[in-house]
Amino acid sequence: MQPLPAPCPADLIPDATGIDAFNAAYKAAKRQQTVFVAVERQGHHWTVKADTITAPQHTVDDTVYHAVRTAVIRLIRSRQILPDSSPGPVYIVLYDIANEQRARELAAALHAALYADLEPLARAVPETLT
């Protein structure tokens, strides 16, 4: 598996549907010491997962954590994800996204945010969403 660029464009976000695909994507991120990000099909919906444990040197500052948390709250309030989704700071999961395209958009925006580029997250989850 090729290293993911940071930020990672939506079309390069790995599909981690199934245990083998998830394990391969997670192990690749861990081996490359990069932030793990993936989409996963769950029934008729999609999930976004991100994990900074795979990048031990990586830190998430308060500004980034606050932006991610705020985006997750907006997505929950607008009913685009389930309330049991998690805003991190180490592990982030967004459950029940309607389609793959939106899941990839959110995954790419989240990945960019975790690398301190908050603009894609602001575009993907605008203040007017709630």
C-alpha positions, 0 to 999 in steps of 0.5 A: 500500500502506497503512503497516503499524502497529507492531506489525503484526497478523497479518492485515495482514502482507503476502503477498509470494509472487512477485517482484512482490508481494515487490518491492511490499511491500519498496518500500512499507516502504522508502518508509515507512522502516519495518521490512519484514515479510512472509510468502511461500508456498513450495510447501506451506510458508511463509516469514517475512521481516523486514528492518530496512534499509528503516528506516534510523533503526531500531536493534535493541538487544541485548535484542531481538536476543537474544530474536529469536535465542533464539526462532529457536533454539527454533523450529529445535530444535522443528523448526518451521523449517529450520536454515538460517533466520537470526536477523538482526540485520538480516535475519531469515528463517524457512523451512518454516513449516507453514501460513499462520496460523502464519507470520502469527503468527510474522511479527507477533510478530517485527515487534512484537519489532523494535519492542521489544515482546517479549511477542508473541514470548514468547507465539508461541515460549514457553520450553517449545517446546524 
